[in-house]
Structures are given as structure tokens and as C-alpha cells.
Amino acid sequence: MKFDKIHNKGQARLFQNQYLEVLTKTHPLVIWGMYLPLISFMVYYSHYRAGFSWGTTVGIFAFAMLFWTFFEYLMHRFAFHFVSEHPRVRKFIYIMHGNHHEFPRDKERLFMPPVPSLLLAATIFCLQYLILQHYVFPFFPGFLLGYLLYGSMHYAIHAWNPPFKWMKPLWRNHHLHHYKNEEQGFGVSTSFWDRVFGTMFK
């Protein structure tokens, strides 16, 4: 997924069909607007319907947010940077993530757009339900909030300068991933897992 030139202006054309092309773009507020009501409802449901105490609900919710960072690292490293010689697989990876590496400042594609986002969220919820059973009700909303925070961090890194000094290493880590070596620096919301698995920039 290496490109002869990285474009800091413009955006990739992913589909010839104009309607499909529109579905590949979004704004962060659209995604927050989609998921915040669901997160609130599931937290409410966890306590008042599923019978979890507030302490248990908050504990599982917080753990799920932390678990998101591990999931984020694995997905970015092994799914979004999957290497294949098969043309259809390469095209799929380009649509999912490769276009972002070619046009890293395309603000309309820094969040996964609504339709694929909802399909993926529904699939993940079903998988988590199979594993966690009723514990999924406090876990999944924490996982979703982890995703929203990650997406917002990702957007901020590509759109603005770091607002605080302590955030500069995160900005640096991700920019080095784009402009120096895409086989390192897979963490976006945290560099913790890069340090654990030896993919941190020196």
C-alpha cells in the first residue's frame, strides 16, 4: 500500500457510481449523532433492565473503552494493512484504508461513513453477544465510545495541530506512520500497544 506520492489535497474516487461515492463520506458529528443515543440507551438498559449495579455497569463500560484501544491496534495493523496480491482484496483494502494513506488530509473520510459503520457495529455486537451474553449491554456502549473517541482523535490529528503539549507524541506517532513507515505506529488513540508489540517509532 505504498504510493509514489502522498496527496495532502484532494480525495480519492472510490466508486464510479455517484450515489455509492456519496456513501463513502461523512462528518464526525453525524457518527456521534448516530451512536450517542444508542450508548445512552444501552447504559440505561444495563442498569434498569439487565440488572447490573451502577458500579458494575461503569466498571465494564470503562474496561470496554480500554479494550477498544487493543482492538483498534489489531484492526489497524492486521486488517487495514493486510497485504495481498489478489486484485479484489487490494481494491477492498484501498477502499477501507488505502485511500486514506494516499489522501491523509481528506476530512470527509476520517470517520467510517454511516452505512458500513452500522453494518460493522451490528456484526461486532452480535459477536460480542455470543461471547459475553448479557454482559454485552454495558460492554458494547463502552466499546462504541472508545471508537468515537478514537475517530475524533484521528480527525483532530489530520485536521489540526495538537492543542496541548502532552498530545504531541500521539500526533508525531501517527504522522510518522503516514509519512515515514506505515509498518510502525499503528496506535492512534494511544501508543501503548505499539510499545508492547515493538512497533513504536524510536
Steps between C-alpha positions, in 0.01 A plus 500: 500500500789735423435796271740691278344821629297579810243771426430756771217645291208341321343159547487160334217392272384166644194424285390610155140500619431843650254365758745241630769767504286725722459212747879488551509845662383636834557754775594406860184660642286266290665196657483645851133577439438140393669329792457727804128416538581129468778526760267684741220249450725198553643645821144563620397149394800344677395640837122516483422194285799266502540538876862616524590731789632843406845397624506190279360692203763773529780247557414290192440815295846638593668165431336490156638845419848376584442179303412714198862626487623140464238426234594824320866395489426150370259623232734771381805275489359174366176587316550849358862426404435148374724419204361300208575452132132432424356802311160490673657479845734787416204706378306426820796601719543817295133592549516422873835664582742535210334814365560663838873438464501651152285799609560526877344846536168413338274608790191333353654154539659518845197324654341185360180616323155412645394199292815283533543627856153376602550165325835447672362612838209256471738216410731581793205521739379154392848351543540662840155375604599143410806530724379726781125424508318764710832663601500645150250767605748699713801388291388598150421868578844542659654341191301742281608803701860380465445497124350851500792638701748324271325636190496851643870475590575376149307790350678752724846362416442546127306827522674706771818550698512337846311725746718396798871422535438156650309400184793569265638141515166360374501745209863416426441124518214508251665743259812282495273203422371688194812675378792283612412134557149353487625179664539680834285731713165323471351653815294815457322563830802365692853381424488244785451195277773616262736491798372158609535340155818677388354718225573833666717754319827567679 
